[in-house]
Amino acid sequence: MKRSRHSFPRGLARCALTATLTACGIGAATAADAPAAAGHAALVPPTPTQYVEWLDQMPATTKPQTEAQVEAGKQQGRALPEPELLQPTLDPALPPYKPRRDIKLAGTFKGAASDVLPGLANAWFAAFRKIYPNVHLSVAPPYAGSLGAKELVKQTLDFVFVSRELKPDDVTEFKAKFGYLPTSVPISGGSYRHFGFLDAVGFFVSRDNPLDRISYAQIDAIFSSTHYRGGQPITTWGQLGLTGEWADKPIHAYALKPWNGFEEFVRQRVLSVDGKRGEWSDGNHYDKLVFPMAKHAAEDRYAIGYTGVAYLDAPVKMLAIGENDAGPFYSPTYENVARATYPLSRLIFFNFNKAPDKPIDPALAEFLKFVLSKEGQQIVRDQALYMPLRAGQVAAARALIEK
């Protein structure tokens, strides 16, 4: 077994280890540069009984922004954190950008951005303007994704960069006015563990708990009231396969009170299926904020909950996650998030109004193609905060533009 002090310095963590891998965090195959969008089934499942385990000091507790910091972020963008020491490489299969010479692109387009995105947005704009000097794109303060989404309904903006999924209320208002949904195109991965910058989400249990992994269906059976993934309610640890003293012990589920960006992400990714919106169980223990979540499992032996990786300030065990009961299962390591094999990695979206029977403005379409190219994702890599998309993710995003 190998101990490491550099891959996941957030209390105790375990990573699946195959016979061909000796390093933790690679997931199931060294070919994992193929993105999650290409299908996890193509990857070799990890051996479930072999693990690498390592320990490190917990970070200081993350604190909410002060009112002054929030206001400064609205006007200037949030102050950027120190980049991770490790950085991902670009997927070599990303398509290169090919400028259009058959038409002359021009136009002025105004948008909005979350307070953690104006720097990245302006870097994309500057690079695109060098190719098409007559296309002018801009975002202006106040920087807040929630404000921008509402402006799409008012038709005062052409687009909005949002560092999360749109709020349900925003989507409802948009559809009520236009009769169709806003178009949301993924343009970048989130960060790994930067507070406020779209960190990955993970499920945790007590360090005493023998559970190492959990599937979407099992999460849905524990946390939801709708159970759209088809399972019966799970209320004891024995129903997750634990034996001995754990078999009849109750599961204490900790969740975030709606609405919250983290709970909306988990709800959409795990609880909602085939267009049906999942609902949380009334039996969950709810917190209004994500900040204290990890401490529940440090204090409650029978706890299970979820939080952002930036908030792991208590000695908990992070579980490997599988989209299917058969796996593969991936831990929230840096490498798995960077490769987009970890199922609860997050995304940044470019949102705009596109009627189903009308094409996107050619200039905006070309901007998105640039962003979703090797050159566009290199700008993400150069900023060193967010994860560049993998080729399969880019292909899926480009398909949204061409609808």
N, C-alpha and C positions, 0 to 999 in steps of 0.2 A: 504493500500500500504506500501511497505517496502523500506527503504533506506539502502543501503549498501556502505561501503567504502573500500571493500577488493577484490571484485570479478573482477572488470574491471576498474582499475584506469586510464582511458584514455578519459577524457572529459565526455560528455553525452552519455549514452547508454541505450537501452531499451531491455527487455527480455520478451518473451512470457511466460504467466503464466496460467496454467490450474487450474481447481478447486481442483485438488489433490495435487498441489505443492504450497508451500509457500516461497520457496527459488528461487532466480533467477539463470539462467544459466544451469538448469538441462535439459532444452529442454522440450520434451513432456512426458517423462515417466521415472520413476526411474529404469526401466529395460533397460535404454539406453546403458548399457555396451555391449549389442549386437551391433556390429559395423555397420557402414554405408554399408559395403559390403554385409551384410545380408539382406539389403533391408529396406529403410526408410518407406515403406508402412506398415510395421508391427507396427510402432510406432503411438501412438495416436496424431493427429495433435493438436497444441496448440490453445487455444481459441483466435481468432484474435483481440478481443477488450479489453482484460485485460492485463495490462502491469505493470511491476515493473520498476521504473525509479530511477536512482541514479546518483550522481555527484561526481566528484573528480578533483583534480588539474591535469593539463596536465604535462607531463614530459618535460624535456629540449629537444630541437630539436636535433635529431640524425645527426651526421656529417659524411661525407665520410671518409674512411681511408686515412691516409697520405701515400705518396710513401714509406716511411720507414716502416710503418705498413704492407703494402702490401708485401713488400720484406721479412719482418720477417715471415709473414704468409706462404709464399712459402717455406721457409727453415725449419720452426719449427712448422707450424700450427698456426692458429689464436689464440690469447690469449682468454681463455674461459671467458665468462661473469659470473656474479653472478647468481646462479640458482634461479628459482622461489621459493617463500616461500611455495606455494602450490605444491604438487607433485601428479601425478596420481598413482593409484594402478594398478597392473597387472590384466589383464582379467583372471579370474579363469578358463576359458575354453581354455586357451592356451595349446597346447600339450606339455607334458614333452619330453625332449630329451632322446632317447634310443641309446647309442653307438652301432656301428656295431662290431660284433665279428666274423662274417662269412668271412670277407676278411681283409687283412692287407693293410691299406691305407698309401701311401707314395707319396712324390713329393715336388717339389719346385715351387712356384707360385709367380710371381711378379705383383704388381699392382700399381695403382696411386689413389690419393684421393683429393677431394676438401680441401681447407685449413682449413675448419671447421670440418673435419672428421678423421684426423690421430689418435687422442686420442681414439675415439670410435672404429676405425678399429683395433688398436693395442690391445685394451682390449679384443675384440673378438678373435684375433689371439692367445693371451696368454692363454685364457681359452680353446680354441680348441686344442692347442698344449699339454695341460695336458692330454687330452683324446687320441690324436693321435700324439705322439712325433716325428714321422717320416714325418709329413706334415708340411712344412714350407711356410707360407704366409707372405708377407711383402709389405709395401708401402714405397716409398722413395721420398724425395723432388726432384724437386719442387712440392709443393702441389697446384694443380689447376685442377679442374674437366674438364675444357675445354681442357687442354693439354692431360689429360688421355684419353678422348674420341678420340682424334686424333691418339693417339698411338694404339688404338684398330685397326684402319684402317691400320697402319703400321705393325701391328702384333708383336710389341716389348713388349707388356704387355698381361697378361692373364685376367685381370679384372680392373675395375675402379669404385671406390665409387664416386658418384656424388650427391650433395645436391640440386638437381633440375632435371627437365626433360632435356634430351639431346637437344642440339641445332639442329635446322632443318638442318643446313649445315653438321653437323657431321653425322646425320642419312642418308642424301643424299649421302655423300661420301662413307659411309659404304656400302649402298645398291648398289651403282655403282660398287664397287669392288667385293662384294661377292654375289650379287644377292638376298639377303634377309636382314632383319632388325636385328640390334643388339638386344640381349635379355636384358631387363631391369626388374629386380626383386625388388619390394619394400621390404626394410628390416627394416625400422624404420619410425615412424612419424617424422614430423618436430618439431620445437619448437613452443612455443606460441607467444612470443613477443620479442625474443632476436634478436637484430640488427645483421644481417649478418648470422644468424644461422637458416635460413629457417622458418621465422615467418609466421603465418597464414595470409591469404589475406581477406580483407573485403571491401565491397562497402559502401560509405558514401554519405550523403546529408547534406544540411544546417540544423541547429537545428530548423529553422523556418518551415521546410518542414513537412507537416503532414504524409508523407509516412513513413511506419514502416517496410515494407518487400518487397522483390522483388524476382522473379523467374528467372531461367536460360533463359527461353524463352523471358522474358521481357528484360533482360540484352542484349541478342543477338539482339533483335529488336532495341535497342537503339544504341549499340556500333558497330555492324558489318555491312558489306556491303553484306554479303552472305546470312544471315538469314536462316541458315540450320535448325533451330528449328521451322521453318514454319510460323513465325509471320510476319505481315506487319510492316514496319518501324514505330517506335514510336518516335515522335518529341515533343509532349506536355505532360504536367503532367496530363491533363484530360484523356489521353489514358491509364494512370496507375490507373485510378479510383479517382483521386482527383477532388474535386468540388469547387464551389464558385470562389474566386479570383484566384485560382491555375489552374482552368480547361483549360484556353487557354494560359497559360504561357509556353514559350519554355523551353525545356530541354537542358542544356549545359553539354555535356558529356566530361569528362576529362580522358585521357588515357595515357599510357606510350608508347613512340616511340619504335618500334621494332629495334634491338633485345634487350630484357631485360628479365631476369628470371621471373619477376612478370607477364609481359604481356604474355610471352609464356605459363605460367601456366594457366592464365585465358583463353587464346586462346584455349589451348588443352582441358581444363575442361568444358568450356561453349560454345565457338563459334564453335568448331569442332565437327562434328557428323558423326557417321558411316564411319569413315575413311576419310571423306572430311574435309580438313583443312580450318577453318574459316578465313576470312579476316576482318581487321578493316575498319571502315568507314572513308572516307576522311573528313567527317564533324566533327570528334572528335577534341578537343583541346589537343595537344600532349606535353608532357614533356619528356626530355631525361633521367631524373633521378627520382627516386621514392621519394627523400627527400622532395620536396615542395608540394606533391600532396594534403595532407589534408587541406592545407591553402586555396585551391580553394573554397571549400564549406563554409569556414569561411568568405570569401570575396564576394562570388557570391551566391545569394539566390537561384538561379535556377540550381546550379551545382549538378552533380552526378559523382562520380569517384571511383577509387579503390586504395588501398595501403596496405602495410604490417602493421600488428598490431603494430610493433615496431616503426612505423613512425607517429603515431597519436599525433601530437604536436599542434593541432588546435581544437577549439571547434566545433566538427561535430557530426552528428548522424550516428551511425553504423546500417545498415539495417540487419534484419533477412533474411536469404537466403533459398530458396527452389529449389530443383532440378526440381520440377514440379509445375505447376500453382496451383494445389490443396494442395500443401504442403506435409509434414510438413515443417515449416520454423524454422531455428535455428540461433540464434545470435552468434557472434564470442566470446563467453565467454570462460574462461579457461576450465570449465567443458565440454562444448560441443566439444572443440578442443581435449581435452584429451580422450573423448569417441569416437571420430571420427564420431560423428553425424553431426558436422558442415561441410557443403559440400566443403568449400574452405580451409580445413586443407591440409597441404602439406606432401610430402613423400621424403625419401632418397632412392636412388636406387643403386643396385649392377649390373653393366653392363658388359657383356662379349659376346664373339663370339661363337654362337652355330648354326651350320648348321641344317636345319630342319630334316635331315635324320640321324643325329648323336647324341649320348647321351652326356651329360655333363661328364667331367672327374669325376670319382667317388669321389675323394677327395674334389673337388670344390662343387659337389652336396651335400656331407655330411656337408661341412662347411655351406652352405646355410640352410640346414635343422636344424643345430645347432642354427644359428642366428634366424631362424624362429621357435623358441621353447620357452617354458617358461624360460629356463635358458638363452637363448640368449637375450630375451627381458628384462630379469632382469638386464643385463649389461647396456642396454639403461636406464633403470630406475635408476640404481646406479650412472650413470654419471650425471643425473638430469638436462639435457639440452633439450633433445628430448623426444617425446612422444612414449612410447611403443605401438606397434601395438595391435589391438584388434583381437580376435580369427578369425572372419570372414575375416579380412584383411590377416591374416597369411594363412588361407586356400586358398584364391585366389592367393597369392604369391607362395605357394607351388605347386599349379597347373601349374604354369609357368615352374617350374623345371622339372616336370614330362612329359612335352610335348615331 
